[in-house]
Amino acid sequence: MTQAPVPAVATDEFRAAMGRFATGVTVLTTFSGGHDHAMTANALTSVSMDPMLVLVCVEVEARFHDAITESGVWGISVLASGHRPVADWLSTQGRPLHGQLDRIAHRRGPVTGVALLEDALATIECRTTDIHPAGDHSIVVGEVVSLSTTAHPGEALVYYRSRYTALM
């Protein structure tokens, strides 16, 4: 049985379709080369409960990719609605690497030492277990080694149709 050719899908159509999927907003962090590295991300998925695994997707060309690959540990901070300026700042391409977290309240994770944002709805520390190439991104799988949640979570920062919004 022969398969029919798959029609080409336009990039802008793909973006529009994926924009209809509301996602939470996170900040990924790691420490490499004597610097904190951070980026805004919405590609986060739980993978397994036993062992406890999560995955994130990181663009291969991003400097964060080299940092997370080198360090082998990373953090996730799930953002509250009030973190929109943080999300904007850490998604700005070309921002300076040195001091990028200076204006952002954060603490060091108890297991990995990576930066975790204060007032995040949840924070997770991970140790990389696998990295899978996937087009222009890598799928980074990590074992959860520490986590914490906010006792009284407020509104979550959500990304939908290329805009930030809040979700209770």
Secondary structure by P-SEA (a helix, b strand, c coil): ccccccccccaaaaaaaaaabbbbbbbbbbbcccbbbbbbbccccccccccbbbbbbbbcccaaaaaaaaaccbbbbbccccaaaaaaaaaccccccccccccbbbbbbccccccccccccbbbbbccccccccccccbbbbccccccccccccbbbbbccccccccc
